[in-house]
Amino acid sequence: MNWFQQNRFLGSFLAALGVATLVLGFFLLHEKGAANEAQARLQSTIDELTRLRRSSPFPKAGNLQKTKAQADTYRSSLFALEQELKTRMFPRPPLLPNEFQAQLRAAVNDVEERARAGKVRLPAPFNLGFDEYATSLPNGLAAPRLGRQLRAIQWIVNTMIEAHIDSLNGLTRPPLLEEKGTDAPTPTPGRAGAVKPPAAAAEETGKLVDATSVDVAFTASSAAARRIVNQITAAKEQFYVVRTLRVKNQEDKGPKRGGAAEAPAAAAPPGATGKAAEPGITFIVGTEHVDVALKIEIMKFIVPRSGGSLGE
């Protein structure tokens, strides 16, 4: 006791050191126990993962029934989609070259009659983009696909005429692979030695979509142009895709300031109803006409099913 009383600082230091050592030992033992528990859990998880990797899973009856039900539902949905896609493509019946030329002449005559009735100007000569076949026959391989493309292009032109455009300024289409003769891909022989057309060979390569395009240029009011684009994109007979659209207003300059008040009364914009325009009022929006250029893709879906494709 006398020693602690004579050395108070050293005694207090030793006492504090002893307490700190005890506290440190407690925390060390606690953390060591927690580390051992974590190590045990990790080892248990590793062992379970190793067991699962080496084991062969056996499906339960309930899960197997659910999997079969999902597969049946997917099969039914896929079949329904195929049936819907069939209705969104013009059919491609067997067609001889002379039959295609006869259909082309009938389609051109029908379009020209509609254009005369609707007072729509057509380019001359006009053969719906098939100028080379007005006087010559296509090859037998290209005739069926040309027949499908003819129906699709005729539908587009009739839609424009029904929308009362001012004029159809141009209509061009790139040739199909079957039309190129020697440039077409080499046909693939089947098991029995029969020659498959390029369309059937494309199905074997996993190609799902085959598209042909047509470029159309016309002049119409802005309302008619909107109607044409909306009807083409919402067509039920054939699936179309408007790939590019270019619109140019024929009035490249706006009206002069004060010109509307000085100009005489103009006709009401298309679609306006009721009384005629009041004197001194000139409509400067809605009466302009536009030049439109469209690139439209005609889609064909190829879904292998029972050895064939949609629309065959």
Sine and cosine of phi, psi and omega as CSV:
sin_phi,cos_phi,sin_psi,cos_psi,sin_omega,cos_omega
0.00,0.00,-0.65,0.76,0.01,-1.00
-0.89,0.46,-0.55,0.83,-0.02,-1.00
-0.92,0.39,-0.67,0.74,0.03,-1.00
-0.91,0.41,-0.59,0.81,0.02,-1.00
-0.93,0.36,-0.55,0.84,0.02,-1.00
-0.99,0.17,-0.40,0.91,-0.01,-1.00
-0.81,-0.59,0.92,0.39,-0.07,-1.00
-0.89,0.45,-0.67,0.74,-0.05,-1.00
-0.91,0.42,-0.73,0.69,-0.01,-1.00
-0.91,0.40,-0.62,0.79,0.02,-1.00
-0.91,0.42,-0.69,0.73,0.03,-1.00
-0.90,0.44,-0.62,0.79,0.00,-1.00
-0.90,0.44,-0.70,0.72,0.00,-1.00
-0.91,0.41,-0.61,0.79,0.02,-1.00
-0.91,0.42,-0.69,0.73,0.02,-1.00
-0.91,0.42,-0.61,0.79,0.02,-1.00
-0.91,0.42,-0.64,0.77,0.03,-1.00
-0.90,0.43,-0.68,0.73,0.03,-1.00
-0.89,0.45,-0.67,0.74,0.00,-1.00
-0.90,0.44,-0.61,0.79,0.02,-1.00
-0.90,0.44,-0.66,0.75,0.03,-1.00
-0.90,0.44,-0.70,0.72,0.02,-1.00
-0.89,0.45,-0.69,0.73,0.01,-1.00
-0.89,0.46,-0.65,0.76,0.04,-1.00
-0.89,0.46,-0.63,0.78,0.02,-1.00
-0.88,0.47,-0.76,0.65,-0.01,-1.00
-0.90,0.44,-0.59,0.81,0.00,-1.00
-0.90,0.43,-0.71,0.71,0.03,-1.00
-0.90,0.43,-0.62,0.79,0.00,-1.00
-0.90,0.43,-0.71,0.70,-0.02,-1.00
-0.94,0.35,-0.54,0.84,0.06,-1.00
-0.90,0.43,-0.63,0.78,0.06,-1.00
-0.91,0.42,-0.67,0.74,0.03,-1.00
-0.90,0.44,-0.62,0.78,0.03,-1.00
-0.91,0.41,-0.62,0.78,0.04,-1.00
-0.90,0.44,-0.65,0.76,0.03,-1.00
-0.91,0.42,-0.68,0.73,0.03,-1.00
-0.90,0.44,-0.65,0.76,0.03,-1.00
-0.89,0.45,-0.62,0.78,0.02,-1.00
-0.91,0.41,-0.67,0.74,0.03,-1.00
-0.90,0.44,-0.66,0.75,0.03,-1.00
-0.88,0.48,-0.69,0.72,0.01,-1.00
-0.91,0.42,-0.63,0.78,0.04,-1.00
-0.89,0.45,-0.66,0.75,0.03,-1.00
-0.90,0.43,-0.65,0.76,0.02,-1.00
-0.90,0.43,-0.67,0.74,0.02,-1.00
-0.89,0.46,-0.66,0.75,0.00,-1.00
-0.92,0.40,-0.66,0.75,0.04,-1.00
-0.89,0.45,-0.67,0.75,0.05,-1.00
-0.89,0.46,-0.64,0.76,0.02,-1.00
-0.90,0.44,-0.68,0.73,0.00,-1.00
-0.91,0.41,-0.60,0.80,0.01,-1.00
-0.93,0.37,-0.57,0.82,-0.04,-1.00
-1.00,0.07,-0.31,0.95,-0.06,-1.00
-0.99,0.11,0.38,-0.92,0.06,-1.00
-0.98,-0.19,0.92,-0.39,-0.06,-1.00
-0.92,0.39,0.61,-0.79,0.03,-1.00
-0.88,-0.47,0.88,-0.48,-0.08,-1.00
-0.93,0.37,0.62,-0.78,0.11,-0.99
-0.98,0.20,0.41,-0.91,-0.05,-1.00
-0.89,0.45,-0.64,0.77,0.00,-1.00
-0.91,0.42,-0.70,0.72,0.02,-1.00
-0.91,0.41,-0.60,0.80,0.03,-1.00
-0.90,0.44,-0.64,0.77,0.04,-1.00
-0.90,0.43,-0.64,0.76,0.03,-1.00
-0.90,0.44,-0.66,0.75,0.01,-1.00
-0.89,0.45,-0.68,0.73,0.03,-1.00
-0.90,0.44,-0.63,0.78,0.02,-1.00
-0.91,0.42,-0.66,0.75,0.05,-1.00
-0.90,0.45,-0.65,0.76,0.03,-1.00
-0.90,0.43,-0.65,0.76,0.03,-1.00
-0.91,0.41,-0.64,0.77,0.03,-1.00
-0.90,0.43,-0.68,0.73,0.03,-1.00
-0.90,0.44,-0.65,0.76,0.01,-1.00
-0.90,0.44,-0.66,0.75,0.02,-1.00
-0.91,0.41,-0.65,0.76,0.03,-1.00
-0.90,0.43,-0.65,0.76,0.02,-1.00
-0.91,0.41,-0.65,0.76,0.03,-1.00
-0.91,0.42,-0.65,0.76,0.03,-1.00
-0.90,0.44,-0.63,0.78,0.04,-1.00
-0.90,0.43,-0.67,0.75,0.03,-1.00
-0.88,0.47,-0.67,0.74,0.02,-1.00
-0.90,0.43,-0.61,0.80,0.03,-1.00
-0.93,0.37,-0.65,0.76,0.00,-1.00
-0.91,0.41,-0.52,0.85,0.03,-1.00
-0.88,0.47,-0.55,0.84,0.00,-1.00
-0.98,0.18,-0.16,0.99,-0.02,-1.00
-0.98,-0.22,0.36,0.93,0.04,-1.00
-0.62,-0.78,0.66,-0.75,0.12,-0.99
-0.93,0.37,0.64,-0.77,-0.03,-1.00
-0.94,0.35,0.31,-0.95,0.04,-1.00
-0.84,-0.54,0.99,0.17,0.00,-1.00
-0.96,0.27,0.33,-0.95,0.08,-1.00
-0.85,0.53,0.74,-0.67,-0.11,-0.99
-0.62,-0.79,0.77,-0.64,0.07,-1.00
-1.00,0.07,0.38,-0.92,-0.01,-1.00
-0.83,0.55,-0.68,0.73,0.00,-1.00
-0.93,0.36,-0.51,0.86,0.06,-1.00
-0.93,0.36,-0.61,0.79,0.06,-1.00
-0.90,0.43,-0.67,0.74,-0.01,-1.00
-0.89,0.45,-0.61,0.79,0.05,-1.00
-0.91,0.42,-0.66,0.75,0.05,-1.00
-0.91,0.42,-0.61,0.79,0.03,-1.00
-0.88,0.47,-0.72,0.70,0.00,-1.00
-0.90,0.44,-0.66,0.75,0.02,-1.00
-0.91,0.42,-0.65,0.76,0.00,-1.00
-0.92,0.40,-0.66,0.75,0.02,-1.00
-0.89,0.45,-0.69,0.72,0.01,-1.00
-0.89,0.46,-0.65,0.76,0.00,-1.00
-0.90,0.43,-0.69,0.73,-0.01,-1.00
-0.92,0.40,-0.66,0.75,0.00,-1.00
-0.90,0.44,-0.61,0.79,0.05,-1.00
-0.91,0.41,-0.67,0.74,0.04,-1.00
-0.89,0.45,-0.63,0.78,-0.01,-1.00
-0.91,0.40,-0.65,0.76,0.04,-1.00
-0.90,0.44,-0.66,0.75,0.01,-1.00
-0.92,0.40,-0.59,0.81,-0.01,-1.00
-1.00,-0.02,0.02,1.00,0.00,-1.00
0.85,0.53,0.74,0.67,0.03,-1.00
-0.95,-0.32,0.77,-0.63,0.00,-1.00
-0.99,0.14,0.72,-0.69,0.03,-1.00
-0.92,-0.39,0.49,-0.87,0.05,-1.00
-0.94,0.35,0.42,-0.91,0.01,-1.00
-0.85,-0.53,0.75,-0.67,-0.12,0.99
-0.97,0.25,0.40,-0.92,-0.05,-1.00
-0.81,-0.59,0.89,-0.46,0.01,-1.00
-0.71,-0.71,0.51,0.86,0.05,-1.00
0.86,0.51,0.49,0.87,0.01,-1.00
1.00,0.06,0.03,1.00,-0.02,-1.00
-0.92,-0.38,0.76,0.65,-0.07,-1.00
-0.87,0.49,-0.60,0.80,-0.08,-1.00
-0.93,0.36,-0.34,0.94,-0.04,-1.00
-0.99,-0.17,0.12,0.99,0.10,-1.00
-0.94,0.34,-0.47,0.88,-0.04,-1.00
-0.82,-0.57,-0.01,1.00,0.00,-1.00
-0.65,-0.76,0.31,-0.95,-0.05,-1.00
-0.99,-0.14,0.58,-0.81,0.10,-0.99
-0.98,0.21,0.17,-0.99,0.07,-1.00
-0.97,0.23,0.31,-0.95,-0.10,-0.99
-0.90,0.43,-0.47,0.88,0.00,-1.00
-0.96,0.28,-0.53,0.85,-0.07,-1.00
-1.00,0.04,-0.36,0.93,-0.12,-0.99
-0.84,0.54,-0.73,0.69,-0.01,-1.00
-0.89,0.46,-0.68,0.74,0.00,-1.00
-0.94,0.35,-0.57,0.82,0.07,-1.00
-0.91,0.43,-0.58,0.81,0.03,-1.00
-0.90,0.44,-0.65,0.76,0.06,-1.00
-0.91,0.41,-0.69,0.73,-0.01,-1.00
-0.91,0.41,-0.59,0.81,0.03,-1.00
-0.88,0.48,-0.70,0.71,0.01,-1.00
-0.89,0.45,-0.65,0.76,-0.01,-1.00
-0.91,0.41,-0.68,0.73,0.00,-1.00
-0.94,0.34,-0.63,0.78,0.04,-1.00
-0.88,0.48,-0.63,0.78,0.03,-1.00
-0.89,0.45,-0.66,0.75,0.01,-1.00
-0.89,0.47,-0.73,0.69,-0.04,-1.00
-0.91,0.41,-0.67,0.74,0.03,-1.00
-0.89,0.46,-0.59,0.80,0.06,-1.00
-0.89,0.45,-0.65,0.76,0.03,-1.00
-0.92,0.39,-0.64,0.77,0.00,-1.00
-0.92,0.40,-0.65,0.76,0.01,-1.00
-0.91,0.41,-0.42,0.91,0.05,-1.00
-0.99,0.14,-0.02,1.00,0.06,-1.00
0.89,0.46,0.84,0.55,0.12,-0.99
-0.96,0.29,0.26,-0.96,0.04,-1.00
-0.97,0.23,-0.73,0.68,-0.03,-1.00
-0.35,-0.94,0.50,-0.86,0.15,-0.99
-0.99,-0.14,0.93,-0.37,-0.16,-0.99
-1.00,0.04,-0.41,0.91,-0.02,-1.00
-0.15,-0.99,0.51,-0.86,0.05,-1.00
-0.49,-0.87,0.92,-0.40,-0.01,-1.00
-0.74,-0.67,0.43,-0.90,0.03,-1.00
-0.59,-0.80,0.62,-0.79,0.08,-1.00
-0.96,0.27,0.51,-0.86,-0.01,-1.00
-0.93,0.37,0.50,-0.87,0.09,-1.00
-0.97,0.26,0.32,-0.95,0.04,-1.00
-0.88,0.48,-0.58,0.81,-0.01,-1.00
-0.92,0.38,-0.36,0.93,0.00,-1.00
-0.98,0.18,-0.31,0.95,-0.14,-0.99
-0.99,0.17,-0.11,0.99,0.06,-1.00
0.93,0.36,-0.95,-0.31,-0.06,-1.00
-0.93,0.36,-0.36,0.93,0.01,-1.00
-0.99,0.17,-0.21,0.98,-0.02,-1.00
-0.94,0.33,0.45,-0.89,0.02,-1.00
-0.89,0.45,0.50,-0.86,-0.04,-1.00
-0.92,0.39,0.78,-0.63,0.01,-1.00
-0.87,0.49,0.50,-0.87,-0.03,-1.00
-0.99,-0.16,0.84,-0.54,0.02,-1.00
-0.95,0.31,0.60,-0.80,0.05,-1.00
-1.00,0.06,-0.14,-0.99,-0.03,-1.00
-0.91,0.42,-0.63,0.78,-0.05,-1.00
-1.00,0.07,0.12,0.99,0.01,-1.00
1.00,-0.01,-0.04,1.00,0.01,-1.00
-0.95,0.31,0.48,-0.88,-0.02,-1.00
-1.00,-0.05,0.80,-0.60,0.01,-1.00
-1.00,-0.05,0.65,-0.76,0.07,-1.00
-0.93,0.36,0.27,-0.96,0.00,-1.00
-0.85,0.53,-0.55,0.83,0.01,-1.00
-0.89,0.46,-0.67,0.74,0.02,-1.00
-0.93,0.36,-0.59,0.81,0.05,-1.00
-0.91,0.42,-0.54,0.84,0.01,-1.00
-0.91,0.41,-0.51,0.86,0.01,-1.00
-0.90,0.43,-0.59,0.81,-0.03,-1.00
-0.95,0.33,-0.36,0.93,0.01,-1.00
-1.00,0.10,-0.04,1.00,0.01,-1.00
1.00,0.04,0.18,0.98,0.01,-1.00
-0.96,0.30,0.78,-0.63,-0.09,-1.00
-0.98,-0.22,-0.40,0.91,-0.06,-1.00
-0.74,-0.67,0.74,-0.67,0.08,-1.00
-0.83,-0.55,0.88,-0.47,-0.11,-0.99
-0.87,-0.50,0.64,-0.77,0.20,-0.98
-0.88,-0.47,0.42,-0.91,-0.12,-0.99
-0.82,-0.57,0.32,-0.95,0.08,-1.00
-0.59,-0.81,0.68,-0.73,0.02,-1.00
-0.97,-0.25,0.80,-0.59,-0.07,-1.00
-0.80,-0.60,0.68,-0.73,0.08,-1.00
-0.78,-0.63,0.73,-0.69,-0.02,-1.00
-0.48,-0.88,0.24,-0.97,0.05,-1.00
-0.86,-0.51,0.75,-0.66,-0.04,-1.00
-0.33,-0.94,0.13,-0.99,0.12,-0.99
-0.94,0.33,0.31,-0.95,-0.02,-1.00
-0.90,0.44,-0.57,0.82,0.02,-1.00
-0.92,0.40,-0.67,0.75,0.02,-1.00
-0.92,0.40,-0.62,0.78,0.03,-1.00
-0.89,0.45,-0.68,0.73,0.04,-1.00
-0.89,0.46,-0.66,0.75,-0.01,-1.00
-0.89,0.45,-0.65,0.76,-0.02,-1.00
-0.90,0.43,-0.74,0.67,-0.02,-1.00
-0.88,0.47,-0.68,0.74,0.00,-1.00
-0.90,0.43,-0.66,0.75,-0.02,-1.00
-0.94,0.34,-0.59,0.81,0.01,-1.00
-0.92,0.38,-0.70,0.72,-0.03,-1.00
-0.95,0.32,-0.38,0.92,-0.01,-1.00
-0.96,-0.26,0.28,0.96,-0.05,-1.00
-0.89,0.45,0.65,-0.76,0.03,-1.00
-0.99,-0.12,-0.45,0.89,-0.06,-1.00
-0.96,0.29,-0.56,0.83,-0.06,-1.00
-0.54,-0.84,0.60,-0.80,0.01,-1.00
-1.00,0.05,0.90,-0.43,0.02,-1.00
-0.92,-0.39,0.46,-0.89,0.11,-0.99
-0.77,-0.64,0.85,-0.52,0.09,-1.00
-0.99,0.16,0.98,-0.20,-0.10,-0.99
-0.98,0.20,-0.69,0.72,0.04,-1.00
-0.70,-0.71,0.52,-0.86,-0.01,-1.00
-0.61,-0.79,0.83,-0.55,0.04,-1.00
-0.81,-0.59,0.80,-0.60,-0.04,-1.00
-0.82,-0.57,0.77,-0.64,0.03,-1.00
-0.78,-0.63,0.82,-0.58,0.03,-1.00
-0.97,0.25,0.72,-0.69,0.02,-1.00
-0.93,0.37,-0.42,0.91,0.08,-1.00
-1.00,-0.07,0.99,-0.10,-0.08,-1.00
-0.99,0.16,-0.13,0.99,0.02,-1.00
-0.82,-0.58,0.59,-0.81,0.03,-1.00
-0.97,0.25,0.25,-0.97,0.01,-1.00
-0.92,0.40,0.51,-0.86,0.02,-1.00
-0.94,0.33,0.49,-0.87,0.01,-1.00
-0.91,0.40,0.79,-0.62,-0.02,-1.00
1.00,0.09,-0.13,0.99,-0.03,-1.00
-0.95,0.33,-0.48,0.87,-0.02,-1.00
-0.92,0.40,-0.58,0.81,-0.03,-1.00
-0.97,0.26,-0.52,0.85,-0.04,-1.00
-1.00,0.10,-0.41,0.91,-0.06,-1.00
-0.97,0.25,0.45,-0.90,0.07,-1.00
-0.93,0.37,0.24,-0.97,-0.03,-1.00
-0.90,0.44,0.65,-0.76,0.00,-1.00
-0.94,-0.33,0.21,-0.98,0.00,-1.00
-0.94,0.34,0.43,-0.90,0.01,-1.00
-0.93,0.37,0.45,-0.89,0.01,-1.00
-0.91,0.42,0.35,-0.94,-0.01,-1.00
-0.84,0.54,0.66,-0.75,0.02,-1.00
1.00,0.02,-0.14,0.99,-0.01,-1.00
-0.96,0.29,0.63,-0.78,0.01,-1.00
-0.81,-0.59,0.22,-0.97,0.05,-1.00
0.99,-0.17,-0.48,-0.88,-0.07,-1.00
-0.95,0.31,0.37,-0.93,0.04,-1.00
-0.92,0.39,0.28,-0.96,-0.04,-1.00
-0.90,0.44,0.60,-0.80,0.00,-1.00
-0.95,0.32,0.51,-0.86,0.02,-1.00
-0.86,0.51,0.66,-0.75,0.03,-1.00
1.00,0.01,-0.06,1.00,0.01,-1.00
-0.96,-0.27,0.82,-0.58,0.01,-1.00
-0.88,-0.48,0.82,-0.57,0.04,-1.00
-0.99,0.12,0.83,-0.56,-0.03,-1.00
-0.93,-0.38,-0.05,1.00,0.04,-1.00
-0.80,-0.60,0.75,-0.66,0.03,-1.00
0.97,-0.23,-0.25,0.97,0.00,-1.00
-0.98,-0.20,-0.14,0.99,-0.04,-1.00
-0.97,0.26,0.39,-0.92,0.06,-1.00
-0.92,-0.38,0.42,-0.91,-0.10,-0.99
-0.79,-0.61,0.48,-0.88,0.15,-0.99
-0.99,-0.16,0.84,-0.55,-0.11,-0.99
-0.87,-0.49,0.69,-0.73,0.11,-0.99
-0.83,-0.56,0.82,-0.58,-0.05,-1.00
-0.85,-0.53,0.63,-0.78,0.23,-0.97
-0.91,-0.41,0.93,-0.37,-0.12,-0.99
-0.93,-0.37,0.76,-0.65,0.06,-1.00
-0.98,-0.18,0.75,-0.67,0.04,-1.00
-0.99,-0.14,0.92,-0.38,-0.18,-0.98
-1.00,-0.03,0.63,-0.78,0.15,-0.99
-0.78,-0.62,0.81,-0.59,-0.04,-1.00
-0.99,-0.12,0.76,-0.65,-0.01,-1.00
-0.92,-0.38,0.97,-0.25,0.03,-1.00
-0.85,-0.52,0.97,-0.25,-0.02,-1.00
-0.85,0.53,0.82,-0.58,0.03,-1.00
-0.41,-0.91,0.89,-0.46,-0.02,-1.00
0.84,0.54,0.60,0.80,0.09,-1.00
0.98,0.19,0.20,0.98,-0.02,-1.00
-0.69,-0.72,-0.02,-1.00,0.02,-1.00
-0.83,-0.56,0.30,-0.96,0.00,-1.00
-0.89,0.45,0.66,-0.75,0.07,-1.00
0.99,0.12,0.01,1.00,0.01,-1.00
-0.96,0.28,0.00,0.00,0.00,0.00
